[in-house]
């Protein structure tokens, strides 16, 4: 029987290659965690046809085909521009509830948010794309001086309220844009339709997974997560005393023979599951599998976490430093070397590999 790990690899389009555009990958997942921007670009690159490079992902972001905003849980995600409105309408109320105690501790009241959002609308309407620092300057001119943490909370509130979202980068700096200008045709969905759509995306791209996995990933209440699974008529599977769910749809048949993967930090293959029983790992000596799988770049072989890796930019290319937790076989080392070469092709630069 095919293992859960193998099936997740395929549904997460790591061992299949049916998609050719960054926005198609993001839409397949529903949302892709993206607080680390360049690693998140590589997370998309891993799942696109091999001819797609980092510059193509950057172009999709610059043009607004994919957007980066706070949605579902209070962290950054890539979302497709066509999905951003209904996703926020569905999940923003939950995020607001989570953020309310922290906003209260900072003394951020409803009237402060209202005033700040008006300033943002006026500033971006006049200035096009502005950095967070520039938005802070506009707030100060309007008599609302803020520390960096206050400004971060206000900007997140504005994202959740669909006033602002990501604009194109200015060099290495991120900018904000007016939501209405960046995603003018993004549709709304009735709440039940949005709930079912998000569940269908999740169990199609992440399955087999548990209801608890979905509820945590989407930031939804347990009752909503369960109702969503009922609505989409997901297929139930009982494995080792646990109940998993999948959707019937699978990636188109375009197999990629890839044994090893250099997964970036916060990759969906490792971060998107609350139930850690099925998280693939072989780590007993590296500080705990959950923390490891979440907060470092992961070397994955045959669906199992087999170590860590980190890129080191050099004048003549990039060095991939991999640290394995066990001795790799010759075919495994060859697979890791192939994964490193693919990473170099994505970056458009020569790559060297070091395995410890």
C-alpha atoms as one frame of an Amber mdcrd trajectory, in Angstrom:
protein
   0.000   0.000   0.000   1.285   3.458  -0.887   2.280   5.352   2.267   0.719
   8.607   3.421   4.062  10.332   2.808   4.205   9.123  -0.814   0.639  10.206
  -1.458   1.253  13.625   0.076   4.355  14.074  -2.081   2.229  13.548  -5.175
  -0.682  15.725  -4.083   1.743  18.451  -3.039   3.071  18.186  -6.631   6.592
  17.386  -5.479   6.684  14.113  -7.442   4.399  15.324 -10.200   4.869  18.318
 -12.486   1.546  19.300 -14.070   1.697  23.086 -13.454   3.685  25.762 -15.251
   2.740  29.068 -13.598   3.347  30.290 -10.025  -0.259  31.404  -9.640  -1.449
  27.912 -10.627   0.583  26.394  -7.787  -0.742  28.898  -5.254  -4.324  28.321
  -6.392  -3.833  24.524  -6.202  -2.959  24.852  -2.507  -5.392  27.659  -1.678
  -2.572  29.531   0.076   1.160  28.970   0.600   2.928  30.114   3.762   5.368
  32.880   2.825   6.818  34.864   5.708  10.323  34.054   4.386  10.024  35.478
   0.901  12.884  33.918  -1.067  12.420  30.449   0.453   8.703  30.774  -0.348
   9.609  31.526  -3.968  11.586  28.277  -4.021   8.594  26.458  -2.484   6.673
  27.433  -5.624   9.639  26.668  -7.897   9.834  23.128  -6.522   6.323  22.530
  -7.744   6.480  24.041 -11.210   7.832  22.669 -14.456  11.649  22.681 -14.394
  11.938  25.507 -16.928  10.464  28.071 -14.495  13.017  30.227 -12.670  13.041
  32.554  -9.675  12.670  35.492 -12.059   9.356  34.048 -13.282   8.029  33.790
  -9.725   9.203  37.331  -9.011   7.448  38.552 -12.157   4.176  36.933 -11.071
   4.513  38.740  -7.750   5.434  42.070  -9.347   2.442  41.863 -11.689   0.057
  40.947  -8.869  -0.853  37.495 -10.155   0.197  36.237  -6.744  -0.121  38.437
  -3.677   1.453  38.226  -0.220  -0.743  39.110   2.708  -1.918  37.992   6.147
  -4.686  35.433   5.782  -5.983  32.370   7.665  -3.482  32.309  10.537  -1.757
  35.566  11.535   1.212  35.036   9.250   2.174  35.857   5.660   0.827  33.707
   2.819   0.998  33.781  -0.954  -2.507  33.778  -2.426  -3.712  33.972  -5.996
  -5.191  37.352  -6.832  -8.430  35.640  -7.894  -8.796  34.075  -4.412  -7.769
  36.868  -2.071 -11.182  38.454  -1.435 -13.175  35.333  -0.528 -10.281  33.934
   1.521 -10.093  37.091   3.611 -13.854  37.338   3.993 -13.853  33.777   5.320
 -10.829  33.816   7.629 -10.236  37.461   8.668 -12.836  37.364  11.487 -10.929
  34.467  13.110  -7.613  36.291  12.771  -9.122  39.468  14.236 -10.276  37.489
  17.272  -6.807  36.043  17.734  -5.158  39.436  17.413  -7.598  41.345  19.649
  -5.798  40.633  22.976  -2.441  41.701  21.522  -3.957  44.810  19.947  -5.498
  45.646  23.323  -2.153  45.293  25.086  -0.719  47.797  22.608  -3.571  50.231
  23.229  -4.836  49.953  19.664  -8.537  50.834  19.678 -11.154  50.685  16.947
 -11.018  54.444  16.344  -7.227  54.275  15.898  -7.585  51.572  13.278 -10.312
  53.551  11.506  -8.176  56.698  11.337  -5.096  54.770  10.227  -6.922  52.966
   7.430  -8.175  56.283   6.074  -4.603  57.577   6.045  -3.448  54.455   4.198
  -6.173  54.817   1.579  -5.330  58.438   0.968  -1.550  57.863   0.916  -1.641
  54.913  -1.454  -4.191  56.622  -3.672  -1.739  59.495  -4.072   1.568  57.621
  -3.966   0.922  54.311  -5.694   3.154  51.827  -3.840   4.617  52.646  -0.433
   6.785  50.764   2.052   5.651  50.185   5.626   8.106  52.838   6.789   6.594
  55.340   4.351   3.104  54.496   5.571   4.368  55.104   9.102   5.586  58.547
   8.039   2.142  59.339   6.667   0.561  58.270   9.961   2.925  60.514  11.889
   2.028  63.484   9.702  -1.617  62.741  10.455  -0.960  62.831  14.186  -0.735
  59.061  14.680   2.918  58.354  15.532   3.596  54.638  16.006   6.402  52.318
  17.006   7.337  49.535  14.574   5.262  46.937  16.434   2.195  49.211  16.509
   2.631  49.887  12.789   2.924  46.154  12.034  -0.376  45.474  13.812  -2.128
  48.337  12.043  -0.832  47.180   8.651  -2.069  43.646   9.342  -5.466  45.022
  10.335  -5.602  46.941   7.061  -4.772  43.765   5.127  -7.496  41.799   6.908
  -9.976  44.581   6.183  -9.092  44.404   2.473  -7.766  47.957   2.370  -4.162
  47.108   1.454  -2.173  44.133   0.142   1.271  43.593  -1.329   2.627  45.754
  -4.115   5.729  45.093  -6.227   9.094  45.084  -4.505  11.266  48.174  -4.688
  14.692  46.619  -4.843  14.641  44.312  -1.798  11.994  46.383  -0.011   8.358
  45.306   0.083   5.627  47.777  -0.706   1.911  47.946  -0.061  -0.789  48.760
  -2.576  -4.496  49.456  -2.406  -6.422  46.189  -2.399  -9.034  47.665  -4.730
  -6.374  48.430  -7.335  -4.306  45.265  -6.947  -7.221  42.796  -7.006 -10.126
  44.727  -8.550 -11.925  41.684  -9.952 -11.385  39.259  -7.069 -14.793  37.669
  -6.373 -16.660  37.180  -3.130 -18.226  33.842  -2.224 -21.049  32.991   0.140
 -19.578  31.742   3.415 -20.511  28.083   2.930 -19.210  28.134  -0.633 -15.936
  29.689   0.538 -15.645  27.150   3.354 -16.214  24.250   0.962 -13.822  25.697
  -1.624 -11.020  26.066   0.908 -11.579  22.554   2.275 -11.591  21.100  -1.229
  -8.323  22.878  -2.047  -6.711  21.684   1.191  -7.668  18.023   1.015  -6.851
  17.915  -2.695  -3.367  19.402  -2.250  -2.474  18.196   1.271  -4.353  14.933
   1.693  -4.476  12.487   3.288  -4.978  14.805   6.261  -7.125  15.026   9.378
  -9.934  17.456  10.131  -7.713  18.857  12.890  -4.967  19.438  10.307  -7.345
  21.438   8.126  -8.808  23.473  10.964  -5.361  24.456  12.212  -4.012  25.258
   8.735  -7.024  27.386   7.810  -7.350  29.000  11.250 -10.971  27.855  11.512
 -13.044  26.659  14.452 -13.280  22.873  14.810 -17.020  22.920  14.036 -16.431
  24.801  10.767 -13.645  22.419   9.766 -15.842  19.381  10.366 -18.797  20.911
   8.521 -16.565  21.740   5.555 -15.452  18.104   5.286 -19.090  17.017   5.348
 -19.992  19.532   2.632 -17.313  18.384   0.189 -18.032  14.694   0.814 -14.358
  13.921   1.342 -13.223  10.297   1.272 -12.533   8.797   4.713  -9.558   6.530
   5.410  -8.644   4.841   8.693  -4.890   4.359   9.117  -3.199   3.235  12.354
  -6.195   4.254  14.428  -6.439   7.736  12.907  -8.994   9.127  10.470  -7.692
  10.824   7.331  -9.571  12.533   4.506  -8.857  13.168   0.843 -10.620  14.602
  -2.185 -11.020  12.577  -5.353  -9.185  15.022  -7.619  -5.458  14.361  -8.074
  -2.691  16.083 -10.059  -2.649  15.297 -13.761  -0.401  12.394 -14.659   2.986
  14.054 -15.120   5.366  12.100 -12.912   8.653  13.648 -11.837  11.190  11.011
 -10.798  12.627  12.931  -7.861  13.823  11.024  -4.787  15.366  13.940  -2.904
  13.981  17.424  -2.244  15.569  20.509  -0.746  12.493  21.868   1.013  12.601
  25.468   2.240  11.719  26.600   5.729   7.930  26.579   6.375   7.277  24.394
   3.335   3.677  23.190   3.069   4.814  19.540   3.079   5.964  19.931   6.683
   4.183  22.957   8.156   0.594  22.295   7.075  -0.306  19.445   9.451  -1.262
  19.732  13.111  -1.287  15.962  13.692   2.426  15.146  13.773   1.903  11.388
  13.864   2.120  11.217  10.068   4.839  13.868   9.597   7.689  12.059   7.853
  10.939  12.292   9.774  13.912  10.259  10.880  15.162  12.594  13.551  15.784
  11.603  17.129  18.894  13.687  17.786  18.158  17.131  16.357  16.011  18.836
  18.968  12.669  17.235  18.152  11.122  16.465  14.791   8.350  19.056  14.969
  10.641  21.989  15.704  13.152  20.735  13.190  10.620  20.262  10.433   9.184
  23.722  10.977  12.107  26.040  11.525  14.874  24.855   9.197  15.358  24.015
   5.540  14.721  20.272   5.316  16.498  17.641   3.243  13.820  15.078   2.324
  14.597  11.699   0.770  11.811   9.332  -0.274   9.330  11.435   1.676  11.332
  11.283   4.918  13.184  14.177   6.534  16.824  13.065   6.410  18.650  16.234
   7.428  18.973  19.964   6.919  20.454  22.218   4.278  21.319  25.862   3.829
  22.345  27.908   0.786  25.474  30.022   0.832  25.683  32.677  -1.875  29.148
  33.123  -3.372  30.594  35.335  -6.084  30.591  32.448  -8.574  27.296  30.809
  -7.605  25.677  29.120  -4.623  26.944  26.408  -2.282  24.346  24.042  -0.828
  25.535  22.830   2.563  23.583  19.691   3.503  23.804  17.915   6.850  22.371
  14.392   6.893  21.368  12.607  10.101  22.554   9.270   8.743  24.984   7.948
   6.178  23.483   8.301   2.718  23.739   5.582   0.112  25.380   6.332  -3.207
  22.012   6.561  -5.031  20.697   8.890  -2.288  23.736  11.157  -2.610  23.170
  11.245  -6.374  19.523  12.205  -5.772  20.563  15.044  -3.434  23.066  16.231
  -6.032  20.267  16.265  -8.619  18.061  18.276  -6.233  20.874  20.795  -5.726
  21.358  21.201  -9.467  17.654  21.860  -9.830  17.901  24.552  -7.152  20.768
  26.141  -9.083  18.739  26.119 -12.294  15.889  27.850 -10.478  18.243  30.559
  -9.225  19.985  30.792 -12.583  23.469  30.298 -11.173  26.080  27.543 -10.811
  25.633  25.338  -7.752  28.012  23.233  -5.675  26.976  20.678  -3.042  28.572
  19.745   0.269  27.099  16.840   2.296  28.158  16.218   5.891
